[in-house]
């Protein structure tokens, strides 16, 4: 038999008590952290379906969410949880949503990459996307199955700074602008053409949209142009689905402009022109 020391029982008891104490301290710390956490939970219930719309003055079929095109804007703070319960109301195709720019730490199945991180949501089925937005910024979401983004399945995702933090710059208001390309031929025409051998290019888009609005076959600038022969003025009352998106501002105020390009095939260069020298633009 080996030699036993009188201090062994005491040593074991002390180690056990110390371990219990460490566990208790850890639990208290986690409880305090959960109590002080000001993150929120944002729930959205969406139905994706095709519908008639006039993005550029010509009625066509678009893919919308809850009867809206573009889809609803999601707004949250850094650290918040976003929960989107999505039902596929399309009759003949699956659907997934990719949250562009969201890192999906710990939730790779919510990334919306069909046949890679999740199965496509079949017609009539419902899938729950749950994920944390961990960084403030300007993001967007879009369909990631076939050419569904080109069909109009996209929208804004804005993440403000966490509760208690401040933006690095101050402003009085903001505008969220989604830039997209639009073809009069369907997304299925694009998909078949791009996958053909040889490839059949669908051509340049008929319109460029800002927040789902554009003008085809007419010009908003015709009213101010001397060349009336080549420009047809748009006949707009302001209530049309394709009426231009107007940024309304007040004097001596500072505004933030959030820009997201949701284009499917077109590449855009955006220039901001300031016609009055007293207007300052910071990028």
VOBA-1610 file (N, C-alpha, C; in pm, whole numbers, padded with zeros to 5 digits, always signed):
BEGIN
Unk+00085-00120+00000Unk+00000+00000+00000Unk+00088+00124+00000Unk+00041+00226-00073Unk+00118+00349-00079Unk+00099+00429+00048Unk+00187+00523+00065Unk+00181+00609+00183Unk+00071+00713+00167Unk-00010+00736+00267Unk-00117+00836+00264Unk-00083+00945+00362Unk-00115+01066+00322Unk-00086+01182+00406Unk-00216+01234+00466Unk-00206+01289+00588Unk-00323+01338+00658Unk-00387+01456+00585Unk-00308+01526+00502Unk-00362+01647+00436Unk-00441+01618+00311Unk-00443+01491+00264Unk-00510+01460+00137Unk-00660+01487+00142Unk-00734+01442+00243Unk-00879+01470+00246Unk-00908+01620+00245Unk-00828+01696+00322Unk-00849+01840+00327Unk-00820+01904+00192Unk-00714+01854+00125Unk-00677+01910-00005Unk-00787+01885-00108Unk-00841+01763-00106Unk-00948+01732-00200Unk-01072+01816-00172Unk-01106+01833-00046Unk-01223+01914-00010Unk-01204+02059-00052Unk-01081+02108-00033Unk-01053+02247-00069Unk-01064+02267-00220Unk-01011+02173-00297Unk-01020+02183-00442Unk-01164+02177-00490Unk-01242+02087-00425Unk-01382+02077-00463Unk-01458+02205-00433Unk-01433+02261-00313Unk-01501+02386-00277Unk-01459+02499-00369Unk-01332+02504-00407Unk-01283+02607-00496Unk-01348+02596-00634Unk-01365+02473-00682Unk-01430+02452-00813Unk-01576+02497-00809Unk-01645+02462-00701Unk-01785+02504-00686Unk-01795+02656-00684Unk-01702+02721-00612Unk-01702+02866-00603Unk-01680+02930-00740Unk-01588+02874-00818Unk-01560+02926-00952Unk-01684+02915-01041Unk-01753+02801-01031Unk-01873+02781-01112Unk-01981+02881-01073Unk-01995+02904-00941Unk-02094+03000-00894Unk-02062+03141-00943Unk-01935+03180-00937Unk-01895+03312-00986Unk-01921+03326-01135Unk-01895+03219-01210Unk-01919+03222-01354Unk-02068+03238-01384Unk-02152+03166-01311Unk-02296+03177-01330Unk-02346+03317-01296Unk-02292+03375-01187Unk-02331+03511-01149Unk-02292+03611-01256Unk-02170+03593-01311Unk-02123+03683-01416Unk-02211+03674-01541Unk-02247+03553-01579Unk-02335+03534-01696Unk-02472+03595-01671Unk-02521+03580-01547Unk-02652+03636-01514Unk-02650+03788-01520Unk-02542+03848-01467Unk-02529+03993-01472Unk-02518+04042-01616Unk-02443+03968-01698Unk-02428+04007-01838Unk-02560+04001-01911Unk-02639+03897-01881Unk-02770+03884-01946Unk-02863+03995-01901Unk-02852+04035-01773Unk-02938+04141-01722Unk-02905+04275-01784Unk-02774+04300-01804Unk-02730+04429-01856Unk-02738+04436-02008Unk-02760+04323-02073Unk-02767+04321-02219Unk-02898+04386-02265Unk-02886+04488-02350Unk-03002+04562-02395Unk-03043+04523-02537Unk-02997+04410-02584Unk-03031+04368-02719Unk-03179+04335-02728Unk-03233+04352-02849Unk-03376+04332-02872Unk-03398+04221-02973Unk-03521+04176-02981Unk-03562+04072-03075Unk-03662+04132-03172Unk-03634+04119-03302Unk-03719+04177-03406Unk-03781+04063-03488Unk-03912+04056-03488Unk-03982+03949-03557Unk-04055+04003-03679Unk-04040+03932-03791Unk-04107+03968-03916Unk-04172+03843-03975Unk-04292+03859-04025Unk-04363+03750-04090Unk-04381+03786-04237Unk-04315+03710-04324Unk-04312+03744-04467Unk-04377+03635-04551Unk-04440+03678-04659Unk-04490+03590-04763Unk-04433+03637-04896Unk-04362+03548-04964Unk-04301+03580-05093Unk-04390+03530-05204Unk-04423+03617-05298Unk-04510+03577-05409Unk-04488+03669-05528Unk-04530+03622-05646Unk-04529+03705-05766Unk-04652+03795-05766Unk-04635+03914-05827Unk-04748+04007-05836Unk-04723+04103-05951Unk-04829+04167-05996Unk-04817+04267-06102Unk-04771+04400-06041Unk-04677+04465-06114Unk-04622+04593-06067Unk-04572+04672-06187Unk-04554+04801-06169Unk-04502+04888-06275Unk-04375+04957-06226Unk-04262+04888-06228Unk-04138+04948-06176Unk-04091+05070-06256Unk-04114+05069-06390Unk-04065+05179-06473Unk-04172+05236-06566Unk-04298+05216-06533Unk-04406+05265-06615Unk-04468+05159-06703Unk-04401+05046-06718Unk-04453+04934-06796Unk-04488+04821-06700Unk-04614+04781-06696Unk-04656+04677-06602Unk-04587+04545-06634Unk-04542+04479-06529Unk-04471+04353-06544Unk-04499+04268-06420Unk-04437+04152-06415Unk-04449+04065-06299Unk-04322+04078-06215Unk-04337+04107-06086Unk-04224+04118-05996Unk-04242+04020-05881Unk-04134+03994-05811Unk-04139+03911-05691Unk-04137+04004-05571Unk-04242+03998-05491Unk-04254+04089-05378Unk-04270+04016-05246Unk-04267+04093-05139Unk-04284+04041-05003Unk-04399+04115-04938Unk-04499+04041-04894Unk-04618+04099-04830Unk-04681+04206-04918Unk-04680+04184-05049Unk-04742+04277-05142Unk-04662+04402-05167Unk-04534+04402-05129Unk-04451+04522-05147Unk-04332+04493-05237Unk-04294+04593-05315Unk-04173+04589-05396Unk-04107+04727-05393Unk-03978+04734-05353Unk-03897+04630-05291Unk-03957+04582-05158Unk-03893+04480-05101Unk-03942+04423-04977Unk-03929+04518-04859Unk-03990+04484-04746Unk-03986+04570-04626Unk-03843+04590-04577Unk-03821+04706-04517Unk-03690+04736-04458Unk-03680+04677-04318Unk-03570+04609-04292Unk-03541+04558-04158Unk-03449+04659-04089Unk-03483+04695-03967Unk-03399+04790-03892Unk-03376+04734-03752Unk-03250+04730-03711Unk-03215+04677-03580Unk-03089+04747-03531Unk-03048+04713-03408Unk-02923+04764-03352Unk-02821+04651-03345Unk-02695+04687-03347Unk-02589+04588-03335Unk-02609+04507-03207Unk-02606+04376-03220Unk-02629+04286-03108Unk-02770+04234-03100Unk-02861+04291-03178Unk-03000+04245-03177Unk-03016+04115-03255Unk-03126+04046-03228Unk-03162+03925-03299Unk-03274+03954-03397Unk-03256+03909-03521Unk-03358+03924-03625Unk-03420+03787-03650Unk-03552+03782-03648Unk-03626+03658-03672Unk-03725+03683-03786Unk-03702+03618-03899Unk-03790+03631-04015Unk-03855+03497-04042Unk-03986+03493-04030Unk-04063+03372-04061Unk-04113+03385-04205Unk-04050+03312-04295Unk-04075+03329-04438Unk-04157+03212-04493Unk-04267+03246-04559Unk-04352+03147-04625Unk-04342+03164-04775Unk-04317+03056-04846Unk-04305+03059-04991Unk-04444+03044-05054Unk-04494+03155-05112Unk-04623+03153-05178Unk-04609+03139-05330Unk-04485+03115-05376Unk-04465+03089-05519Unk-04523+02951-05551Unk-04572+02933-05670Unk-04642+02809-05702Unk-04549+02699-05754Unk-04439+02739-05818Unk-04360+02638-05890Unk-04211+02642-05861Unk-04164+02721-05766Unk-04020+02728-05742Unk-03989+02752-05595Unk-03870+02709-05556Unk-03825+02731-05419Unk-03775+02872-05401Unk-03738+02905-05277Unk-03688+03038-05247Unk-03596+03032-05125Unk-03495+03116-05123Unk-03411+03138-05006Unk-03375+03287-05003Unk-03338+03337-04886Unk-03297+03477-04870Unk-03155+03481-04815Unk-03070+03559-04883Unk-02934+03583-04835Unk-02926+03722-04775Unk-02863+03732-04658Unk-02854+03859-04585Unk-02716+03917-04611Unk-02707+03999-04712Unk-02579+04044-04768Unk-02500+04126-04666Unk-02383+04077-04629Unk-02295+04146-04537Unk-02304+04098-04393Unk-02407+04021-04361Unk-02422+03968-04224Unk-02335+03843-04211Unk-02251+03838-04110Unk-02149+03732-04100Unk-02205+03597-04054Unk-02322+03596-03994Unk-02386+03471-03952Unk-02297+03387-03861Unk-02237+03449-03763Unk-02156+03375-03667Unk-02245+03284-03583Unk-02222+03155-03593Unk-02300+03058-03518Unk-02431+03020-03581Unk-02467+03085-03694Unk-02594+03053-03760Unk-02571+03037-03911Unk-02482+02949-03954Unk-02456+02936-04098Unk-02577+02890-04177Unk-02670+02820-04112Unk-02790+02772-04181Unk-02885+02887-04217Unk-02859+03008-04164Unk-02944+03123-04195Unk-02885+03210-04306Unk-02777+03165-04369Unk-02707+03248-04468Unk-02780+03252-04601Unk-02871+03158-04625Unk-02953+03165-04745Unk-02884+03124-04873Unk-02792+03029-04866Unk-02728+02977-04986Unk-02788+02839-05014Unk-02873+02833-05115Unk-02949+02710-05143Unk-02856+02595-05177Unk-02885+02480-05120Unk-02812+02354-05143Unk-02671+02356-05085Unk-02636+02461-05012Unk-02504+02469-04947Unk-02522+02477-04796Unk-02590+02582-04749Unk-02613+02596-04605Unk-02758+02568-04566Unk-02847+02558-04664Unk-02986+02522-04635Unk-03052+02469-04762Unk-03157+02392-04744Unk-03238+02349-04857Unk-03330+02464-04898Unk-03363+02470-05025Unk-03458+02571-05071Unk-03593+02549-05003Unk-03661+02660-04975Unk-03794+02653-04914Unk-03894+02623-05026Unk-03956+02509-05020Unk-04047+02465-05127Unk-04178+02545-05122Unk-04252+02547-05234Unk-04382+02615-05236Unk-04473+02568-05123Unk-04530+02662-05051Unk-04620+02631-04941Unk-04552+02608-04808Unk-04418+02597-04806Unk-04345+02572-04682Unk-04304+02702-04615Unk-04273+02692-04485Unk-04229+02807-04405Unk-04095+02775-04341Unk-04006+02872-04342Unk-03874+02856-04279Unk-03850+02977-04190Unk-03790+02953-04072Unk-03758+03060-03979Unk-03610+03094-03985Unk-03581+03217-04024Unk-03444+03269-04019Unk-03425+03340-03886Unk-03325+03297-03809Unk-03289+03364-03684Unk-03139+03389-03685Unk-03099+03512-03664Unk-02956+03544-03662Unk-02934+03675-03588Unk-02809+03697-03548Unk-02770+03818-03477Unk-02697+03912-03572Unk-02734+04038-03569Unk-02661+04140-03646Unk-02557+04200-03552Unk-02431+04171-03577Unk-02327+04206-03480Unk-02252+04334-03511Unk-02269+04389-03633Unk-02196+04510-03670Unk-02290+04614-03729Unk-02273+04739-03687Unk-02354+04846-03744Unk-02314+04870-03889Unk-02410+04909-03972Unk-02379+04937-04111Unk-02503+04933-04199Unk-02478+04952-04329Unk-02584+04951-04430Unk-02575+04821-04508Unk-02677+04739-04499Unk-02679+04608-04565Unk-02808+04593-04646Unk-02820+04481-04714Unk-02945+04450-04782Unk-02961+04299-04789Unk-03081+04255-04822Unk-03108+04113-04840Unk-03161+04090-04980Unk-03148+03967-05028Unk-03197+03939-05163Unk-03219+03790-05181Unk-03303+03756-05278Unk-03323+03616-05314Unk-03196+03556-05368Unk-03169+03430-05329Unk-03043+03366-05367Unk-03071+03230-05431Unk-03178+03228-05511Unk-03217+03104-05578Unk-03250+03141-05722Unk-03172+03088-05817Unk-03191+03129-05956Unk-03162+03278-05972Unk-03248+03346-06045Unk-03233+03490-06070Unk-03340+03570-05995Unk-03371+03527-05874Unk-03481+03590-05802Unk-03450+03733-05758Unk-03322+03765-05739Unk-03290+03905-05709Unk-03326+03992-05828Unk-03299+03944-05949Unk-03333+04018-06069Unk-03484+04034-06084Unk-03560+03940-06027Unk-03706+03947-06034Unk-03765+04045-05934Unk-03682+04098-05846Unk-03730+04198-05751Unk-03730+04157-05606Unk-03672+04042-05575Unk-03672+03994-05436Unk-03551+04052-05363Unk-03569+04170-05308Unk-03461+04234-05232Unk-03520+04345-05145Unk-03439+04391-05050Unk-03481+04499-04961Unk-03365+04542-04873Unk-03387+04644-04794Unk-03282+04703-04710Unk-03275+04637-04572Unk-03154+04634-04517Unk-03129+04587-04381Unk-03034+04688-04316Unk-03087+04767-04227Unk-03010+04874-04163Unk-02980+04834-04019Unk-02852+04841-03982Unk-02811+04809-03845Unk-02750+04934-03783Unk-02817+04988-03683Unk-02767+05104-03611Unk-02665+05059-03505Unk-02593+05155-03451Unk-02495+05123-03347Unk-02567+05067-03224Unk-02494+04993-03144Unk-02552+04929-03027Unk-02605+05033-02928Unk-02699+04992-02846Unk-02757+05080-02744Unk-02645+05135-02655Unk-02646+05267-02636Unk-02544+05330-02553Unk-02424+05381-02630Unk-02408+05339-02755Unk-02298+05387-02838Unk-02346+05502-02927Unk-02250+05578-02981Unk-02282+05692-03066Unk-02221+05674-03204Unk-02289+05729-03305Unk-02235+05729-03440Unk-02110+05817-03444Unk-02016+05786-03533Unk-01894+05868-03542Unk-01920+06007-03599Unk-02040+06029-03655Unk-02074+06161-03708Unk-02222+06187-03679Unk-02260+06312-03675Unk-02396+06350-03640Unk-02472+06396-03764Unk-02603+06363-03769Unk-02685+06408-03880Unk-02830+06419-03834Unk-02909+06494-03911Unk-03047+06524-03873Unk-03148+06426-03933Unk-03111+06358-04039Unk-03200+06263-04104Unk-03121+06176-04199Unk-03184+06078-04259Unk-03113+05991-04351Unk-03204+05939-04460Unk-03143+05896-04569Unk-03214+05838-04683Unk-03147+05706-04718Unk-03229+05607-04743Unk-03180+05474-04780Unk-03214+05450-04926Unk-03113+05436-05011Unk-03133+05422-05155Unk-03087+05285-05202Unk-03178+05210-05263Unk-03148+05081-05324Unk-03139+05099-05476Unk-03026+05067-05533Unk-03007+05078-05677Unk-03017+04939-05739Unk-03093+04927-05848Unk-03111+04795-05909Unk-03131+04809-06060Unk-03106+04699-06130Unk-03128+04693-06275Unk-03260+04621-06302Unk-03323+04656-06414Unk-03454+04600-06444Unk-03468+04570-06593Unk-03508+04446-06621Unk-03532+04403-06759Unk-03681+04378-06779Unk-03726+04398-06901Unk-03866+04370-06932Unk-03889+04221-06956Unk-03783+04151-06997Unk-03794+04006-07005Unk-03782+03948-06865Unk-03843+03832-06845Unk-03848+03773-06711Unk-03712+03724-06665Unk-03704+03699-06534Unk-03582+03643-06477Unk-03553+03505-06534Unk-03656+03434-06576Unk-03636+03302-06636Unk-03567+03313-06773Unk-03598+03418-06848Unk-03526+03444-06973Unk-03377+03463-06945Unk-03346+03541-06842Unk-03207+03566-06806Unk-03137+03436-06767Unk-03203+03358-06683Unk-03144+03235-06631Unk-03115+03136-06743Unk-03211+03119-06835Unk-03192+03026-06946Unk-03082+03076-07038Unk-03081+03206-07065Unk-02978+03261-07153Unk-02838+03248-07096Unk-02823+03274-06966Unk-02691+03267-06904Unk-02639+03123-06894Unk-02730+03026-06886Unk-02689+02886-06872Unk-02683+02813-07006Unk-02716+02881-07116Unk-02714+02817-07249Unk-02571+02801-07299Unk-02553+02710-07393Unk-02425+02688-07461Unk-02446+02698-07611Unk-02398+02807-07674Unk-02327+02920-07613Unk-02422+03011-07535Unk-02363+03090-07447Unk-02444+03179-07363Unk-02516+03282-07448Unk-02638+03311-07412Unk-02716+03415-07477Unk-02732+03532-07380Unk-02666+03640-07412Unk-02669+03758-07325Unk-02801+03832-07343Unk-02867+03863-07235Unk-02997+03926-07242Unk-02989+04072-07281Unk-02870+04130-07279Unk-02853+04270-07314Unk-02856+04360-07191Unk-02840+04489-07215Unk-02839+04585-07105Unk-02981+04601-07049Unk-02992+04638-06923Unk-03126+04654-06864Unk-03203+04767-06929Unk-03335+04752-06933Unk-03418+04858-06989Unk-03426+04980-06896Unk-03412+04956-06767Unk-03420+05067-06671Unk-03328+05042-06553Unk-03288+05150-06489Unk-03221+05146-06361Unk-03317+05204-06258Unk-03334+05132-06148Unk-03434+05169-06049Unk-03368+05223-05922Unk-03432+05320-05862Unk-03395+05370-05729Unk-03513+05341-05637Unk-03490+05256-05540Unk-03597+05210-05449Unk-03715+05155-05528Unk-03681+05078-05634Unk-03784+05011-05712Unk-03857+05100-05810Unk-03804+05220-05839Unk-03873+05313-05927Unk-03779+05362-06037Unk-03829+05361-06158Unk-03754+05412-06272Unk-03850+05459-06380Unk-03795+05513-06489Unk-03878+05563-06597Unk-03825+05508-06729Unk-03913+05443-06803Unk-03876+05385-06932Unk-03950+05457-07045Unk-03875+05490-07151Unk-03935+05551-07269Unk-03969+05698-07254Unk-03925+05760-07147Unk-03947+05903-07129Unk-03836+05957-07041Unk-03829+06088-07028Unk-03722+06150-06953Unk-03777+06255-06858Unk-03730+06252-06734Unk-03766+06355-06639Unk-03700+06487-06672Unk-03589+06480-06749Unk-03515+06601-06784Unk-03570+06671-06907Unk-03668+06610-06976Unk-03719+06668-07100Unk-03777+06807-07077Unk-03835+06827-06961Unk-03897+06956-06931Unk-03793+07068-06927Unk-03668+07032-06895Unk-03564+07132-06880Unk-03468+07135-06999Unk-03497+07056-07102Unk-03408+07045-07216Unk-03460+07127-07333Unk-03363+07179-07412Unk-03399+07251-07534Unk-03418+07157-07651Unk-03374+07030-07636Unk-03382+06933-07745Unk-03509+06850-07727Unk-03623+06909-07755Unk-03750+06841-07735Unk-03776+06731-07837Unk-03701+06730-07944Unk-03726+06632-08048Unk-03681+06492-08009Unk-03578+06482-07926Unk-03522+06351-07892Unk-03565+06301-07754Unk-03630+06386-07676Unk-03669+06348-07542Unk-03820+06359-07525Unk-03879+06252-07474Unk-04022+06252-07445Unk-04040+06274-07296Unk-04116+06375-07262Unk-04134+06408-07120Unk-04224+06306-07051Unk-04187+06266-06930Unk-04267+06172-06853Unk-04392+06241-06801Unk-04504+06177-06816Unk-04632+06229-06768Unk-04661+06165-06633Unk-04619+06232-06528Unk-04625+06176-06394Unk-04702+06269-06303Unk-04794+06212-06226Unk-04868+06290-06127Unk-04804+06281-05989Unk-04722+06178-05969Unk-04657+06158-05840Unk-04713+06043-05760Unk-04827+05987-05806Unk-04890+05877-05734Unk-04864+05741-05800Unk-04795+05741-05912Unk-04768+05616-05982Unk-04665+05532-05906Unk-04668+05401-05929Unk-04569+05313-05868Unk-04429+05346-05918Unk-04419+05402-06036Unk-04290+05432-06097Unk-04251+05579-06086Unk-04327+05657-06011Unk-04293+05797-05990Unk-04158+05807-05921Unk-04077+05906-05956Unk-03941+05914-05900Unk-03941+05928-05749Unk-03840+05872-05689Unk-03823+05882-05544Unk-03758+06017-05514Unk-03827+06101-05440Unk-03782+06238-05414Unk-03727+06248-05273Unk-03608+06307-05261Unk-03547+06329-05130Unk-03586+06470-05083Unk-03664+06477-04981Unk-03710+06607-04930Unk-03625+06646-04810Unk-03564+06763-04818Unk-03471+06808-04715Unk-03510+06948-04669Unk-03460+06987-04553Unk-03479+07120-04498Unk-03346+07196-04499Unk-03349+07326-04512Unk-03226+07406-04511Unk-03149+07389-04381Unk-03017+07398-04393Unk-02927+07396-04278Unk-02935+07267-04197Unk-02970+07159-04263Unk-02975+07029-04199Unk-02873+06935-04265Unk-02827+06838-04188Unk-02731+06740-04239Unk-02801+06606-04255Unk-02779+06543-04371Unk-02847+06416-04402Unk-02746+06308-04440Unk-02774+06191-04396Unk-02693+06074-04433Unk-02763+06000-04546Unk-02686+05964-04650Unk-02740+05887-04761Unk-02676+05749-04759Unk-02760+05647-04742Unk-02714+05508-04744Unk-02738+05452-04884Unk-02634+05399-04947Unk-02643+05347-05083Unk-02615+05197-05083Unk-02701+05121-05150Unk-02679+04977-05168Unk-02709+04942-05313Unk-02620+04869-05375Unk-02643+04824-05512Unk-02691+04679-05508Unk-02815+04658-05548Unk-02872+04523-05552Unk-02878+04472-05696Unk-02799+04532-05785Unk-02804+04492-05926Unk-02768+04346-05943Unk-02832+04282-06041Unk-02807+04141-06068Unk-02693+04122-06168Unk-02691+04204-06273Unk-02591+04187-06379Unk-02518+04316-06413Unk-02576+04431-06386Unk-02516+04559-06424Unk-02421+04608-06315Unk-02314+04677-06360Unk-02221+04743-06267Unk-02246+04893-06275Unk-02256+04957-06160Unk-02291+05098-06156Unk-02180+05180-06094Unk-02161+05299-06148Unk-02078+05402-06087Unk-02169+05515-06044Unk-02161+05553-05920Unk-02250+05655-05866Unk-02173+05784-05845Unk-02223+05890-05904Unk-02164+06022-05884Unk-02262+06113-05814Unk-02214+06185-05715Unk-02298+06280-05642Unk-02253+06420-05679Unk-02341+06493-05745Unk-02308+06629-05788Unk-02368+06730-05693Unk-02288+06828-05654Unk-02334+06936-05566Unk-02326+07065-05644Unk-02442+07125-05669Unk-02447+07243-05755Unk-02427+07373-05679Unk-02440+07369-05546Unk-02425+07491-05467Unk-02302+07475-05378Unk-02215+07571-05385Unk-02085+07559-05317Unk-02096+07549-05167Unk-02209+07593-05111Unk-02223+07589-04964Unk-02266+07452-04914Unk-02291+07354-05005Unk-02328+07219-04964Unk-02203+07135-04951Unk-02182+07078-04837Unk-02064+06992-04813Unk-02105+06846-04817Unk-02026+06764-04886Unk-02052+06621-04895Unk-01934+06546-04835Unk-01961+06456-04740Unk-01857+06375-04679Unk-01885+06228-04709Unk-01787+06159-04763Unk-01802+06019-04800Unk-01707+05934-04716
//
